[in-house]
Amino acid sequence: MQFDDLLLRYFGTTDMTAITPPAREAGVERMRVDFGLERDPAKRFVIWVLLAMNGAEPDLDKAFENEAEREAARNLLDLVISARDQ
């Protein structure tokens, strides 16, 4: 999964500055649906990361069955939160 491809798929553009609030809301909703349907752990993780970047990540305990995946997600979430706060 390429980042630009994900942006285009969920937000209709690869230019993050061009994403309008309604487009962001619609994209987040599409990501939530895809996250719920996706069975590949790596793809689920990528979708979860993009949701986290938009402040819409599902709870870790519900999102990931595997403790290693939850720990990786926690570590990434710490980075996302610290980047948001800067």
C-alpha positions in Angstrom: 0.0 0.0 0.0 1.5 3.3 -1.1 0.6 6.4 0.9 -0.4 8.4 -2.1 -2.7 5.5 -3.2 -4.4 5.5 0.2 -4.9 9.3 0.1 -6.4 9.1 -3.4 -8.6 6.1 -2.4 -10.0 7.7 0.8 -9.9 11.4 0.1 -9.9 11.7 -3.6 -6.6 13.6 -3.8 -2.9 13.1 -3.0 -2.6 16.7 -1.8 -3.2 16.6 1.9 -3.8 20.4 2.0 -6.6 20.0 -0.5 -8.7 17.7 1.7 -11.8 19.5 2.8 -13.5 18.7 6.1 -16.4 16.9 4.4 -14.0 14.9 2.3 -12.0 14.0 5.5 -15.2 12.9 7.2 -16.2 10.7 4.2 -12.7 9.3 3.9 -12.6 8.4 7.6 -15.9 6.6 7.3 -14.7 4.6 4.3 -11.5 3.7 6.2 -13.6 2.5 9.2 -15.6 0.3 6.9 -12.5 -1.1 5.2 -10.8 -1.6 8.6 -13.8 -3.7 9.7 -13.8 -5.8 6.5 -10.0 -6.2 6.0 -8.6 -9.6 7.2 -4.9 -9.1 6.3 -3.1 -8.0 9.5 -0.6 -5.7 7.7 -3.4 -3.9 5.7 -5.5 -3.6 8.8 -2.5 -2.0 10.6 -2.0 0.5 7.7 -5.6 1.5 7.8 -5.5 1.9 11.5 -2.5 4.1 11.2 -4.2 6.4 8.7 -7.2 6.5 11.0 -4.9 7.5 13.9 -3.4 10.2 11.7 -6.9 11.6 11.4 -7.7 11.2 15.1 -10.3 8.5 14.4 -8.5 5.3 15.4 -10.5 2.4 17.0 -9.6 1.3 20.5 -6.5 -0.9 20.5 -8.0 -3.7 22.4 -10.9 -4.0 20.0 -8.8 -3.3 16.9 -6.0 -5.9 17.4 -6.2 -9.4 18.8 -2.4 -9.9 18.9 -0.5 -8.2 21.8 2.5 -7.5 19.5 0.2 -5.6 17.1 -1.3 -3.7 20.0 2.2 -2.7 21.2 3.3 -1.6 17.7 0.1 0.4 17.5 0.7 2.0 20.9 4.2 3.0 19.9 3.0 4.5 16.7 0.1 6.2 18.4 2.6 7.9 20.8 4.5 9.2 17.8 1.3 10.5 16.1 0.1 12.2 19.3 3.5 13.9 19.8 3.5 15.1 16.2 -0.1 16.4 16.6 0.9 18.4 19.7 3.8 20.2 18.0 
